[in-house]
Amino acid sequence: MSHNSVSFSDPLTLTLDVVGPKPNPSRGEPVESVKVLFEDAQIEAGVWECTPGTFPSRRDGFREAVTIIDGSGTLRDADGNETPFIAGTALAIPEGWSGEWDIVETTRKVYVVSYTEPRP
């Protein structure tokens, strides 16, 4: 079986597809964009971006490894613990996590999601 890799020269300039406004923001009108570079039943990898704003987030059924490559803000969990981020910050967000993203400057991340159960 042959496996081909996906590559790109610069994740900062990669053209992303606009997903649209984030639902239920508590601040601003954040809009997300994404480019999925690889996905199968167990893993998804890509580049994600969001404009400034604050919005809820949950990791139900998956975990995520993230490297912030541009922007700044704070990841706040349901208990109020804050993790500030800037370009170069690496984050591991466990399955079951809930909280909010508070994006101050448009943020772009490279991510890998691992699903708890394989997707169809």
Secondary structure, DSSP 8 states (H G I E B T S, - for coil): --------S-TTT---EEEEE-SS-SEE--EEEEEEEEE-SSEEEEEEEE-SEEEEEE-SSEEEEEEEEEEEEEEEETT--EEEEETT-EEEE-TT-EEEEEEEEEEEEEEEEEESS---
